[in-house]
Amino acid sequence: MADSCQSASAYQEANSLFVDEDYDRAFEQYSKAIDLYDKKGSSGSGLAEIYVKRAACNTKLQKYTGTVSNGEPCSNHTVLSIV
């Protein structure tokens, strides 16, 4: 349960940093959210959405190889919304 709350917290922080255009720190927080999400053994569209947003950070940072590699885990999940 703690990992779930920590993952959600890291995800929210990452979203705020992304809006503030602090893409390096947003990338770090999305990565933390992914790690914590994986620890709780979940998968699905929630995890895919985090990967998509982390890929968006790579795009903003012009790290296009990272953008592609972050998109690959999403191919196994349905992403219902991208914000």
N, C-alpha and C positions, 0 to 999 in steps of 0.2 A: 504494500500500500504506500509506503514512504517513497519508493521509486516512482510510483505513478504521480504523486504530488510534486516531486522534484522535477520530473519530466515536464509536467504541465507548467511549472514555474519557469524552467529554462526556456520552454517554448514561448511563453508570454514575453519574457525578457528579450528573446531573440526578435520577436515581432516588433517590439518597441525600438530596438536598436536598428532594425531594418528601416523602419519609418524615419528614424533620425539619420539615415544614410551612413551609419557606422557598420559597414558591411563586414569588416574583419571580425569585430566582436560579435556581430549577429551570427556569422558562420560558426564561431566557437560555441555559442549558446545552442544553435541548432544541433551541432555535433553532440553536445552534452545531452540534449533532449533525446537524440537518437540512441545514445548509449544507455541512458536510463530506461527508455522505452523497451529496448532489447532485453534489458535485465528482467523486466517484468514478464517477458515471454509473449508479448503481444505482437501482432502484425495487422496488416490491413490498411484501409484508406487513411487512418490517422498517421501511421508511420510513413506512408507514401507521401502524404502532404508535407511532412517535415523534410523529407528528402527533396521534394520539389522546391520548397522555400530555400533550402540550403543551396540547391543548384542555382537559384536566382541570385544568391549572394555571389557565387562564382562568376555569373554572367556580369553582374555589376562591377566586379573586380577584374574583369576581362581575363579570367582563368577558364577558358573554354573547355579544356580537357576535363577539368573538374566538373563543369556543368554536365557534360555527357556522362561521366562516370556516376554522378549523383542521380541521373535519370534512369539508369539501369535497374536499380531496385524497385522503381515505381512500375516497371513494365509487368510485374507480377500482381499488382494491386489496381483496383479501380479508384481513381481520384474523383471524388464527387464535386469538390469545389477547390478552387485555387484563389486565395485572397492575396 
